[in-house]
Structures are given as C-alpha cells and as structure tokens.
Amino acid sequence: MVLVFDASPENLRKHAEHHHSPFPLLADEGRRHYDDFGIEYSLARVTWGLAKRFPELMKGFSAGYLPFSPQGRLDTLPAEFLIDERGTIALAHYANDEGDHLPFEQIRAFAHYRAR
C-alpha cells in the first residue's frame, strides 16, 4: 500500500511524522500522477462528504488526525487503485465524495489473494 498526497515533500513530512504510517507516503506536489490517473476535483462533493460523515470526522480529529495545512487543492476527491503483481490496475475506485473509499475488507481480500 502506498498513499500519494498533493503536497510538497516538506509539507508531507511535517504533517505525517507523528502518525507513524506503516506504509510509504509519497508527495506529488505538481499533481502529475493525479492528472495521469484522472483524479477528479469538486469542492461541492468534498464538502458534501465531510458534512455527511461529520461524526467520523470529529472522531478522527480527536485522535489527532488533522488535515494538512492548506497547501494543495482543497477540492481533490479520493481515488484508490488496486494494482496486481504485474503493475496492472485491477480495480480503480473514484470516490463520489470525500469519505467514499473502498471497504478495507475488499482491499484485504485483494492483498490476501495476491499473496498466495
């Protein structure tokens, strides 16, 4: 698993260092990969997702998961890609709103199947 952020390396390092991520975090300051993979932008859909999931948002904030300082675009919608051992995208999930993500069970099942 790798996470790619619309951030400078310095900004990513500053905000991620206390989270101790178990997987690599990459900075895509110029959004080159975002553009290559057709990442969508919508302030309305980001705002709707945050409002719809306000209790979960507050739970994350209270656990110390605060959003990055506004450096990159604030209207970027999440996207997730499951990539097989040949580097082929097996599944592309483009979020409908800020909180729309693949279920972790689906990611785990994909990783487990590939690890055999």
QUIQUI-V482414 format. One record per backbone hydrogen bond with DSSP energy under -1.0 kcal/mol. CO is the residue of the C=O (numbers start at 1). NH is the residue of the N-H. E is the energy in kcal/mol with one decimal. If there is no record, write none. Layout:
CO & NH & E
CO & NH & E
This chain:
3 & 26 & -3.2
5 & 7 & -1.7
5 & 28 & -3.1
8 & 12 & -2.7
9 & 13 & -2.5
10 & 14 & -2.5
11 & 15 & -2.0
12 & 16 & -1.8
13 & 17 & -1.7
16 & 19 & -1.7
24 & 3 & -2.2
26 & 5 & -3.0
28 & 31 & -2.0
31 & 35 & -2.4
32 & 36 & -2.4
33 & 37 & -2.1
34 & 39 & -2.7
35 & 38 & -1.3
40 & 77 & -2.6
42 & 46 & -2.2
43 & 47 & -2.6
44 & 48 & -2.5
45 & 49 & -2.0
45 & 98 & -1.2
46 & 50 & -2.1
47 & 51 & -2.5
48 & 52 & -2.8
49 & 53 & -1.4
51 & 54 & -1.3
53 & 57 & -2.3
54 & 58 & -2.5
55 & 59 & -2.0
56 & 60 & -2.2
57 & 61 & -2.4
58 & 62 & -2.5
59 & 63 & -1.1
60 & 65 & -2.5
61 & 64 & -1.7
64 & 66 & -1.6
75 & 42 & -3.0
78 & 95 & -2.2
80 & 93 & -3.3
82 & 90 & -3.0
82 & 91 & -1.5
84 & 87 & -2.0
88 & 84 & -2.7
91 & 82 & -2.7
93 & 80 & -2.6
97 & 100 & -1.6
103 & 107 & -1.6
104 & 108 & -3.0
105 & 109 & -2.5
106 & 110 & -2.0
107 & 111 & -2.5
108 & 112 & -2.8
109 & 113 & -2.5
110 & 114 & -2.1
111 & 115 & -1.6
